[in-house]
Amino acid sequence: MNRLAFPVVRSLLLATAAVLSSGVATPAAALAAAAVQAAPAAGAVKVDPARGGTLYDTGDAARGLPSCLSCHGTAGNSSIVANPKLAGQFASYTHKQLVDFTTPNRQQPVMTTFAKMLTEAEKKDIAAWLATQKHKPGAARNKDTVELGRKIYRGGIAERGVAACASCHGATANGIPAQYPRLAGQHQDYTVAQLDAFKLGTRKNSPQMTTLAQRMSAEEMKAVADYIAGLR
């Protein structure tokens, strides 16, 4: 580290210690503590959403990497019900899925192939760009099951130990950053397919979802997926 940086770092650390020891978060000390926490690691590559957007739109012909929009639509708003809408999804979640596709925890022939072609920086860039895109809402389709879907989403299935979806994904399915993904407006077919994958063990990157999906019937999955599609 440059010698000139030592006094600055020392001051920031002392300010952080003052906050922790006194229990009083003064504005200056709080900012100092935040600066230490947010400081990027040496040599870290800065995330570039614009670069991610270009790669999403055009792919990289030299590597045989197609554009993401060919499957996931313009600005991440897929019109193909088997392919998820990605617009507005938390960058941390999208990045994790791209990483998981390169592991045994989430194998999918198309996505596994392309995710392995992306560098770590490219995964982060694409995820960051998608997070800035405006999500287009969906709609529930089946009036006969929407009430069942609402009950499951909001209250779960107590007798089988199925927690309310809202307890993790939020009342309107907009998720919790860095923890649980946004689901609102997602295609019904895609949501059902993922619940099935969790239930059958072909998708293994969320132990909680595996447990819950295994306790749900096909009818219940379809009902809750349809209800989620209509949330905003």
ChimeraX commands (.cxc) that place a marker at each C-alpha (Angstrom):
marker #1 position 0.00,0.00,0.00 radius 0.5
marker #1 position 1.21,3.55,-0.74 radius 0.5
marker #1 position 2.67,5.13,2.41 radius 0.5
marker #1 position 0.51,8.20,1.87 radius 0.5
marker #1 position -2.59,6.07,2.35 radius 0.5
marker #1 position -1.66,4.84,5.86 radius 0.5
marker #1 position -2.80,7.98,7.74 radius 0.5
marker #1 position -6.15,7.91,5.94 radius 0.5
marker #1 position -6.76,4.25,6.65 radius 0.5
marker #1 position -5.64,4.69,10.26 radius 0.5
marker #1 position -8.10,7.56,10.71 radius 0.5
marker #1 position -10.95,5.54,9.25 radius 0.5
marker #1 position -10.20,2.58,11.50 radius 0.5
marker #1 position -10.03,4.80,14.57 radius 0.5
marker #1 position -13.37,6.36,13.66 radius 0.5
marker #1 position -14.90,2.92,13.27 radius 0.5
marker #1 position -13.53,1.84,16.65 radius 0.5
marker #1 position -14.99,4.97,18.22 radius 0.5
marker #1 position -18.43,4.09,16.93 radius 0.5
marker #1 position -18.21,0.55,18.22 radius 0.5
marker #1 position -16.90,1.47,21.64 radius 0.5
marker #1 position -19.16,4.43,22.35 radius 0.5
marker #1 position -22.35,3.08,20.82 radius 0.5
marker #1 position -23.01,6.57,19.43 radius 0.5
marker #1 position -23.00,6.81,15.66 radius 0.5
marker #1 position -22.01,10.37,14.82 radius 0.5
marker #1 position -22.43,11.28,11.13 radius 0.5
marker #1 position -18.69,11.63,10.57 radius 0.5
marker #1 position -17.85,8.36,12.29 radius 0.5
marker #1 position -20.65,6.53,10.53 radius 0.5
marker #1 position -19.40,7.72,7.16 radius 0.5
marker #1 position -15.88,6.67,8.07 radius 0.5
marker #1 position -17.06,3.21,9.07 radius 0.5
marker #1 position -19.07,2.88,5.87 radius 0.5
marker #1 position -16.07,3.92,3.81 radius 0.5
marker #1 position -13.95,1.19,5.36 radius 0.5
marker #1 position -16.67,-1.41,4.83 radius 0.5
marker #1 position -17.29,-0.38,1.22 radius 0.5
marker #1 position -13.64,-0.04,0.22 radius 0.5
marker #1 position -12.98,-2.28,-2.81 radius 0.5
marker #1 position -10.33,-4.95,-2.56 radius 0.5
marker #1 position -7.03,-4.15,-4.19 radius 0.5
marker #1 position -7.13,-5.04,-7.87 radius 0.5
marker #1 position -10.90,-5.50,-7.92 radius 0.5
marker #1 position -12.50,-4.90,-11.32 radius 0.5
marker #1 position -15.18,-2.24,-11.30 radius 0.5
marker #1 position -18.61,-3.44,-12.36 radius 0.5
marker #1 position -19.65,-1.88,-15.67 radius 0.5
marker #1 position -23.42,-2.10,-16.38 radius 0.5
marker #1 position -23.01,-0.47,-19.80 radius 0.5
marker #1 position -20.56,-3.16,-20.85 radius 0.5
marker #1 position -23.01,-5.73,-19.54 radius 0.5
marker #1 position -25.81,-4.21,-21.60 radius 0.5
marker #1 position -23.75,-4.41,-24.76 radius 0.5
marker #1 position -22.91,-8.05,-24.13 radius 0.5
marker #1 position -26.59,-8.78,-23.35 radius 0.5
marker #1 position -27.73,-7.16,-26.60 radius 0.5
marker #1 position -25.07,-8.40,-29.02 radius 0.5
marker #1 position -23.29,-11.35,-27.44 radius 0.5
marker #1 position -19.76,-12.10,-28.63 radius 0.5
marker #1 position -19.58,-13.72,-32.04 radius 0.5
marker #1 position -15.85,-14.38,-31.71 radius 0.5
marker #1 position -16.57,-16.77,-28.86 radius 0.5
marker #1 position -19.81,-18.14,-30.28 radius 0.5
marker #1 position -21.75,-16.45,-27.48 radius 0.5
marker #1 position -25.24,-15.38,-28.64 radius 0.5
marker #1 position -27.06,-12.33,-27.36 radius 0.5
marker #1 position -29.06,-12.87,-24.18 radius 0.5
marker #1 position -32.03,-11.01,-25.66 radius 0.5
marker #1 position -32.60,-13.78,-28.19 radius 0.5
marker #1 position -34.09,-15.80,-25.31 radius 0.5
marker #1 position -34.76,-13.27,-22.55 radius 0.5
marker #1 position -36.13,-10.42,-24.66 radius 0.5
marker #1 position -35.34,-6.75,-25.07 radius 0.5
marker #1 position -34.17,-5.20,-21.78 radius 0.5
marker #1 position -34.71,-8.51,-20.00 radius 0.5
marker #1 position -38.45,-8.69,-20.58 radius 0.5
marker #1 position -38.87,-12.14,-22.04 radius 0.5
marker #1 position -41.95,-12.83,-24.14 radius 0.5
marker #1 position -41.23,-16.57,-24.15 radius 0.5
marker #1 position -43.06,-18.11,-21.20 radius 0.5
marker #1 position -40.46,-20.82,-20.66 radius 0.5
marker #1 position -37.70,-18.22,-20.26 radius 0.5
marker #1 position -37.69,-15.93,-17.23 radius 0.5
marker #1 position -38.08,-12.19,-17.21 radius 0.5
marker #1 position -34.82,-10.80,-15.83 radius 0.5
marker #1 position -35.45,-7.05,-15.89 radius 0.5
marker #1 position -35.29,-5.41,-12.49 radius 0.5
marker #1 position -33.95,-8.52,-10.75 radius 0.5
marker #1 position -31.40,-7.90,-8.00 radius 0.5
marker #1 position -27.88,-7.98,-9.43 radius 0.5
marker #1 position -26.64,-10.19,-6.58 radius 0.5
marker #1 position -29.29,-12.82,-7.35 radius 0.5
marker #1 position -28.74,-12.84,-11.12 radius 0.5
marker #1 position -25.00,-13.07,-10.62 radius 0.5
marker #1 position -25.41,-16.00,-8.22 radius 0.5
marker #1 position -27.57,-17.87,-10.72 radius 0.5
marker #1 position -25.01,-17.37,-13.48 radius 0.5
marker #1 position -22.35,-18.77,-11.17 radius 0.5
marker #1 position -24.60,-21.64,-10.07 radius 0.5
marker #1 position -25.20,-22.65,-13.69 radius 0.5
marker #1 position -21.49,-23.50,-13.86 radius 0.5
marker #1 position -21.82,-25.92,-10.92 radius 0.5
marker #1 position -23.74,-29.17,-10.33 radius 0.5
marker #1 position -26.26,-27.21,-8.24 radius 0.5
marker #1 position -28.09,-25.79,-11.23 radius 0.5
marker #1 position -27.56,-27.58,-14.49 radius 0.5
marker #1 position -29.46,-26.45,-17.59 radius 0.5
marker #1 position -28.04,-27.35,-21.01 radius 0.5
marker #1 position -28.32,-23.92,-22.62 radius 0.5
marker #1 position -27.54,-21.71,-19.63 radius 0.5
marker #1 position -24.76,-23.93,-18.31 radius 0.5
marker #1 position -23.00,-23.73,-21.68 radius 0.5
marker #1 position -23.23,-19.96,-21.93 radius 0.5
marker #1 position -22.53,-19.22,-18.26 radius 0.5
marker #1 position -19.27,-21.14,-18.54 radius 0.5
marker #1 position -18.27,-18.90,-21.45 radius 0.5
marker #1 position -18.68,-15.74,-19.37 radius 0.5
marker #1 position -15.92,-14.35,-17.19 radius 0.5
marker #1 position -16.67,-13.43,-13.60 radius 0.5
marker #1 position -16.55,-9.73,-14.55 radius 0.5
marker #1 position -18.98,-10.29,-17.43 radius 0.5
marker #1 position -21.42,-12.11,-15.16 radius 0.5
marker #1 position -21.39,-9.15,-12.78 radius 0.5
marker #1 position -21.71,-6.61,-15.61 radius 0.5
marker #1 position -24.76,-8.33,-17.14 radius 0.5
marker #1 position -26.40,-8.75,-13.74 radius 0.5
marker #1 position -25.82,-5.08,-12.90 radius 0.5
marker #1 position -27.28,-3.93,-16.21 radius 0.5
marker #1 position -30.38,-6.11,-15.89 radius 0.5
marker #1 position -31.02,-4.69,-12.41 radius 0.5
marker #1 position -31.41,-1.22,-13.98 radius 0.5
marker #1 position -34.00,-2.28,-16.55 radius 0.5
marker #1 position -37.71,-1.66,-16.06 radius 0.5
marker #1 position -39.73,-4.78,-15.38 radius 0.5
marker #1 position -42.91,-5.24,-17.42 radius 0.5
marker #1 position -45.82,-6.55,-15.32 radius 0.5
marker #1 position -47.60,-9.81,-15.98 radius 0.5
marker #1 position -51.14,-10.96,-15.17 radius 0.5
marker #1 position -52.90,-13.86,-13.50 radius 0.5
marker #1 position -54.78,-16.03,-16.00 radius 0.5
marker #1 position -56.91,-18.47,-14.02 radius 0.5
marker #1 position -59.69,-16.87,-11.98 radius 0.5
marker #1 position -60.65,-20.27,-10.57 radius 0.5
marker #1 position -57.35,-20.79,-8.76 radius 0.5
marker #1 position -56.18,-17.26,-7.99 radius 0.5
marker #1 position -57.72,-17.35,-4.50 radius 0.5
marker #1 position -55.89,-20.58,-3.68 radius 0.5
marker #1 position -52.69,-19.01,-4.96 radius 0.5
marker #1 position -53.26,-15.92,-2.83 radius 0.5
marker #1 position -53.81,-18.02,0.31 radius 0.5
marker #1 position -50.62,-19.99,-0.25 radius 0.5
marker #1 position -48.55,-16.94,-1.11 radius 0.5
marker #1 position -49.76,-14.92,1.87 radius 0.5
marker #1 position -50.39,-17.63,4.45 radius 0.5
marker #1 position -48.61,-20.79,3.33 radius 0.5
marker #1 position -49.97,-24.28,3.99 radius 0.5
marker #1 position -49.73,-24.65,7.76 radius 0.5
marker #1 position -50.72,-28.31,7.99 radius 0.5
marker #1 position -47.80,-29.30,5.74 radius 0.5
marker #1 position -45.24,-26.85,7.02 radius 0.5
marker #1 position -45.20,-24.71,3.88 radius 0.5
marker #1 position -44.23,-21.18,4.86 radius 0.5
marker #1 position -45.94,-18.18,3.30 radius 0.5
marker #1 position -44.07,-17.10,0.17 radius 0.5
marker #1 position -44.54,-13.50,1.32 radius 0.5
marker #1 position -42.43,-14.14,4.42 radius 0.5
marker #1 position -39.31,-14.24,2.22 radius 0.5
marker #1 position -40.29,-12.67,-1.10 radius 0.5
marker #1 position -42.36,-9.80,0.32 radius 0.5
marker #1 position -46.05,-8.94,0.24 radius 0.5
marker #1 position -45.92,-7.92,-3.42 radius 0.5
marker #1 position -43.21,-10.41,-4.45 radius 0.5
marker #1 position -40.60,-7.71,-4.95 radius 0.5
marker #1 position -38.05,-9.68,-2.94 radius 0.5
marker #1 position -35.35,-8.65,-0.51 radius 0.5
marker #1 position -32.01,-7.51,-1.98 radius 0.5
marker #1 position -29.14,-9.98,-1.58 radius 0.5
marker #1 position -31.45,-12.53,0.03 radius 0.5
marker #1 position -34.59,-13.43,-1.92 radius 0.5
marker #1 position -35.37,-12.73,-5.60 radius 0.5
marker #1 position -38.08,-10.61,-7.09 radius 0.5
marker #1 position -40.90,-12.84,-8.38 radius 0.5
marker #1 position -43.65,-10.36,-9.26 radius 0.5
marker #1 position -44.88,-10.59,-12.84 radius 0.5
marker #1 position -42.84,-13.69,-13.67 radius 0.5
marker #1 position -44.20,-16.07,-16.31 radius 0.5
marker #1 position -46.38,-18.77,-14.76 radius 0.5
marker #1 position -44.78,-21.54,-16.81 radius 0.5
marker #1 position -41.29,-20.61,-15.70 radius 0.5
marker #1 position -42.22,-20.40,-12.01 radius 0.5
marker #1 position -43.94,-23.80,-12.11 radius 0.5
marker #1 position -40.93,-25.30,-13.91 radius 0.5
marker #1 position -38.59,-24.06,-11.18 radius 0.5
marker #1 position -40.82,-25.35,-8.38 radius 0.5
marker #1 position -40.87,-28.71,-10.15 radius 0.5
marker #1 position -37.08,-28.64,-10.50 radius 0.5
marker #1 position -36.69,-27.98,-6.78 radius 0.5
marker #1 position -39.14,-30.74,-5.95 radius 0.5
marker #1 position -37.45,-33.31,-8.18 radius 0.5
marker #1 position -33.96,-32.32,-7.08 radius 0.5
marker #1 position -32.76,-31.24,-10.52 radius 0.5
marker #1 position -32.25,-27.73,-9.16 radius 0.5
marker #1 position -30.23,-27.87,-5.95 radius 0.5
marker #1 position -29.17,-24.30,-5.19 radius 0.5
marker #1 position -31.74,-23.52,-2.48 radius 0.5
marker #1 position -32.32,-26.07,0.30 radius 0.5
marker #1 position -35.26,-24.01,1.60 radius 0.5
marker #1 position -37.04,-24.07,-1.75 radius 0.5
marker #1 position -36.39,-27.79,-2.18 radius 0.5
marker #1 position -38.04,-28.51,1.16 radius 0.5
marker #1 position -41.06,-26.30,0.47 radius 0.5
marker #1 position -41.60,-27.51,-3.10 radius 0.5
marker #1 position -41.57,-31.13,-1.97 radius 0.5
marker #1 position -44.55,-30.37,0.27 radius 0.5
marker #1 position -46.65,-28.83,-2.51 radius 0.5
marker #1 position -48.94,-30.48,-5.04 radius 0.5
marker #1 position -48.86,-29.69,-8.76 radius 0.5
marker #1 position -52.18,-27.85,-8.40 radius 0.5
marker #1 position -50.83,-25.69,-5.58 radius 0.5
marker #1 position -47.70,-24.83,-7.54 radius 0.5
marker #1 position -49.74,-23.73,-10.54 radius 0.5
marker #1 position -52.09,-21.67,-8.38 radius 0.5
marker #1 position -49.34,-19.79,-6.56 radius 0.5
marker #1 position -47.38,-19.27,-9.80 radius 0.5
marker #1 position -50.45,-17.73,-11.42 radius 0.5
marker #1 position -51.03,-15.45,-8.43 radius 0.5
marker #1 position -47.39,-14.31,-8.48 radius 0.5
marker #1 position -47.67,-13.45,-12.18 radius 0.5
marker #1 position -50.29,-10.85,-11.34 radius 0.5
marker #1 position -48.34,-9.13,-8.54 radius 0.5
marker #1 position -46.57,-5.83,-9.10 radius 0.5
marker link #1:1,2 radius 0.2
marker link #1:2,3 radius 0.2
marker link #1:3,4 radius 0.2
marker link #1:4,5 radius 0.2
marker link #1:5,6 radius 0.2
marker link #1:6,7 radius 0.2
marker link #1:7,8 radius 0.2
marker link #1:8,9 radius 0.2
marker link #1:9,10 radius 0.2
marker link #1:10,11 radius 0.2
marker link #1:11,12 radius 0.2
marker link #1:12,13 radius 0.2
marker link #1:13,14 radius 0.2
marker link #1:14,15 radius 0.2
marker link #1:15,16 radius 0.2
marker link #1:16,17 radius 0.2
marker link #1:17,18 radius 0.2
marker link #1:18,19 radius 0.2
marker link #1:19,20 radius 0.2
marker link #1:20,21 radius 0.2
marker link #1:21,22 radius 0.2
marker link #1:22,23 radius 0.2
marker link #1:23,24 radius 0.2
marker link #1:24,25 radius 0.2
marker link #1:25,26 radius 0.2
marker link #1:26,27 radius 0.2
marker link #1:27,28 radius 0.2
marker link #1:28,29 radius 0.2
marker link #1:29,30 radius 0.2
marker link #1:30,31 radius 0.2
marker link #1:31,32 radius 0.2
marker link #1:32,33 radius 0.2
marker link #1:33,34 radius 0.2
marker link #1:34,35 radius 0.2
marker link #1:35,36 radius 0.2
marker link #1:36,37 radius 0.2
marker link #1:37,38 radius 0.2
marker link #1:38,39 radius 0.2
marker link #1:39,40 radius 0.2
marker link #1:40,41 radius 0.2
marker link #1:41,42 radius 0.2
marker link #1:42,43 radius 0.2
marker link #1:43,44 radius 0.2
marker link #1:44,45 radius 0.2
marker link #1:45,46 radius 0.2
marker link #1:46,47 radius 0.2
marker link #1:47,48 radius 0.2
marker link #1:48,49 radius 0.2
marker link #1:49,50 radius 0.2
marker link #1:50,51 radius 0.2
marker link #1:51,52 radius 0.2
marker link #1:52,53 radius 0.2
marker link #1:53,54 radius 0.2
marker link #1:54,55 radius 0.2
marker link #1:55,56 radius 0.2
marker link #1:56,57 radius 0.2
marker link #1:57,58 radius 0.2
marker link #1:58,59 radius 0.2
marker link #1:59,60 radius 0.2
marker link #1:60,61 radius 0.2
marker link #1:61,62 radius 0.2
marker link #1:62,63 radius 0.2
marker link #1:63,64 radius 0.2
marker link #1:64,65 radius 0.2
marker link #1:65,66 radius 0.2
marker link #1:66,67 radius 0.2
marker link #1:67,68 radius 0.2
marker link #1:68,69 radius 0.2
marker link #1:69,70 radius 0.2
marker link #1:70,71 radius 0.2
marker link #1:71,72 radius 0.2
marker link #1:72,73 radius 0.2
marker link #1:73,74 radius 0.2
marker link #1:74,75 radius 0.2
marker link #1:75,76 radius 0.2
marker link #1:76,77 radius 0.2
marker link #1:77,78 radius 0.2
marker link #1:78,79 radius 0.2
marker link #1:79,80 radius 0.2
marker link #1:80,81 radius 0.2
marker link #1:81,82 radius 0.2
marker link #1:82,83 radius 0.2
marker link #1:83,84 radius 0.2
marker link #1:84,85 radius 0.2
marker link #1:85,86 radius 0.2
marker link #1:86,87 radius 0.2
marker link #1:87,88 radius 0.2
marker link #1:88,89 radius 0.2
marker link #1:89,90 radius 0.2
marker link #1:90,91 radius 0.2
marker link #1:91,92 radius 0.2
marker link #1:92,93 radius 0.2
marker link #1:93,94 radius 0.2
marker link #1:94,95 radius 0.2
marker link #1:95,96 radius 0.2
marker link #1:96,97 radius 0.2
marker link #1:97,98 radius 0.2
marker link #1:98,99 radius 0.2
marker link #1:99,100 radius 0.2
marker link #1:100,101 radius 0.2
marker link #1:101,102 radius 0.2
marker link #1:102,103 radius 0.2
marker link #1:103,104 radius 0.2
marker link #1:104,105 radius 0.2
marker link #1:105,106 radius 0.2
marker link #1:106,107 radius 0.2
marker link #1:107,108 radius 0.2
marker link #1:108,109 radius 0.2
marker link #1:109,110 radius 0.2
marker link #1:110,111 radius 0.2
marker link #1:111,112 radius 0.2
marker link #1:112,113 radius 0.2
marker link #1:113,114 radius 0.2
marker link #1:114,115 radius 0.2
marker link #1:115,116 radius 0.2
marker link #1:116,117 radius 0.2
marker link #1:117,118 radius 0.2
marker link #1:118,119 radius 0.2
marker link #1:119,120 radius 0.2
marker link #1:120,121 radius 0.2
marker link #1:121,122 radius 0.2
marker link #1:122,123 radius 0.2
marker link #1:123,124 radius 0.2
marker link #1:124,125 radius 0.2
marker link #1:125,126 radius 0.2
marker link #1:126,127 radius 0.2
marker link #1:127,128 radius 0.2
marker link #1:128,129 radius 0.2
marker link #1:129,130 radius 0.2
marker link #1:130,131 radius 0.2
marker link #1:131,132 radius 0.2
marker link #1:132,133 radius 0.2
marker link #1:133,134 radius 0.2
marker link #1:134,135 radius 0.2
marker link #1:135,136 radius 0.2
marker link #1:136,137 radius 0.2
marker link #1:137,138 radius 0.2
marker link #1:138,139 radius 0.2
marker link #1:139,140 radius 0.2
marker link #1:140,141 radius 0.2
marker link #1:141,142 radius 0.2
marker link #1:142,143 radius 0.2
marker link #1:143,144 radius 0.2
marker link #1:144,145 radius 0.2
marker link #1:145,146 radius 0.2
marker link #1:146,147 radius 0.2
marker link #1:147,148 radius 0.2
marker link #1:148,149 radius 0.2
marker link #1:149,150 radius 0.2
marker link #1:150,151 radius 0.2
marker link #1:151,152 radius 0.2
marker link #1:152,153 radius 0.2
marker link #1:153,154 radius 0.2
marker link #1:154,155 radius 0.2
marker link #1:155,156 radius 0.2
marker link #1:156,157 radius 0.2
marker link #1:157,158 radius 0.2
marker link #1:158,159 radius 0.2
marker link #1:159,160 radius 0.2
marker link #1:160,161 radius 0.2
marker link #1:161,162 radius 0.2
marker link #1:162,163 radius 0.2
marker link #1:163,164 radius 0.2
marker link #1:164,165 radius 0.2
marker link #1:165,166 radius 0.2
marker link #1:166,167 radius 0.2
marker link #1:167,168 radius 0.2
marker link #1:168,169 radius 0.2
marker link #1:169,170 radius 0.2
marker link #1:170,171 radius 0.2
marker link #1:171,172 radius 0.2
marker link #1:172,173 radius 0.2
marker link #1:173,174 radius 0.2
marker link #1:174,175 radius 0.2
marker link #1:175,176 radius 0.2
marker link #1:176,177 radius 0.2
marker link #1:177,178 radius 0.2
marker link #1:178,179 radius 0.2
marker link #1:179,180 radius 0.2
marker link #1:180,181 radius 0.2
marker link #1:181,182 radius 0.2
marker link #1:182,183 radius 0.2
marker link #1:183,184 radius 0.2
marker link #1:184,185 radius 0.2
marker link #1:185,186 radius 0.2
marker link #1:186,187 radius 0.2
marker link #1:187,188 radius 0.2
marker link #1:188,189 radius 0.2
marker link #1:189,190 radius 0.2
marker link #1:190,191 radius 0.2
marker link #1:191,192 radius 0.2
marker link #1:192,193 radius 0.2
marker link #1:193,194 radius 0.2
marker link #1:194,195 radius 0.2
marker link #1:195,196 radius 0.2
marker link #1:196,197 radius 0.2
marker link #1:197,198 radius 0.2
marker link #1:198,199 radius 0.2
marker link #1:199,200 radius 0.2
marker link #1:200,201 radius 0.2
marker link #1:201,202 radius 0.2
marker link #1:202,203 radius 0.2
marker link #1:203,204 radius 0.2
marker link #1:204,205 radius 0.2
marker link #1:205,206 radius 0.2
marker link #1:206,207 radius 0.2
marker link #1:207,208 radius 0.2
marker link #1:208,209 radius 0.2
marker link #1:209,210 radius 0.2
marker link #1:210,211 radius 0.2
marker link #1:211,212 radius 0.2
marker link #1:212,213 radius 0.2
marker link #1:213,214 radius 0.2
marker link #1:214,215 radius 0.2
marker link #1:215,216 radius 0.2
marker link #1:216,217 radius 0.2
marker link #1:217,218 radius 0.2
marker link #1:218,219 radius 0.2
marker link #1:219,220 radius 0.2
marker link #1:220,221 radius 0.2
marker link #1:221,222 radius 0.2
marker link #1:222,223 radius 0.2
marker link #1:223,224 radius 0.2
marker link #1:224,225 radius 0.2
marker link #1:225,226 radius 0.2
marker link #1:226,227 radius 0.2
marker link #1:227,228 radius 0.2
marker link #1:228,229 radius 0.2
marker link #1:229,230 radius 0.2
marker link #1:230,231 radius 0.2
marker link #1:231,232 radius 0.2
view
